[in-house]
Amino acid sequence: MEMQFSLDNIGPSLWLMLLGMVGIFVVMGVILLSVYLLNKFAKDQTKDDGDTQQ
């Protein structure tokens, strides 16, 4: 098996890697936002004296 190195493939390879990394960060951001919103809307209710339910 013979491998050939071509400089013509570096640009498209870097572009593909950039798209993959951006996709990973977008998915991480969506997960972070959903966890934040779930924590915000699913908090324990507080009593009138300020104690939290456990």
N, C-alpha and C positions, 0 to 999 in steps of 0.2 A: 504494500500500500504506500503510495507516494503522496506526500502532502505538498501543496504549492501555496506560497504566500504571495498575496497580491495586495498592493496598496489601494487598489480601487474599492476594496471591501471595507476599509476602515470607516469611512464616513457613514455608510448605511448601518454598519454594526453599532457605532456610537449612537446614532439616531434611535435605533431600536432599543438600545439599553436605556436611553433617556426616557423613552415612552414607557418602558416597563417600570422604571423608578418612579415616575410621576404617577402611574397607576397605583403603585403600592402606597404612596403617600396619600392619594385621594381616598383609597379604601380605608386606610388608618384614620383619616380625618372623619369619614362617615361613621366609623365605629366609635370614635371618641365622642362625636356629637350625639350619637344615639344613647350612649351610656350616660352622658351628662344630662340629657333630657329625661331619661328614665329616672335618674336619681333626683332630679328636680321635681318631677310630678309624682313620684312614689314615696315621698317622705312620710315618716311616721307623724301622726297627728299629735299636737301638743295639747296638754291640759291647760286650764285657765291659770294655774299657779306656776306655769313655766316648766314643769317636769315633762320629760318625754316618756311615752309609753314604751315598755320593754317586753 
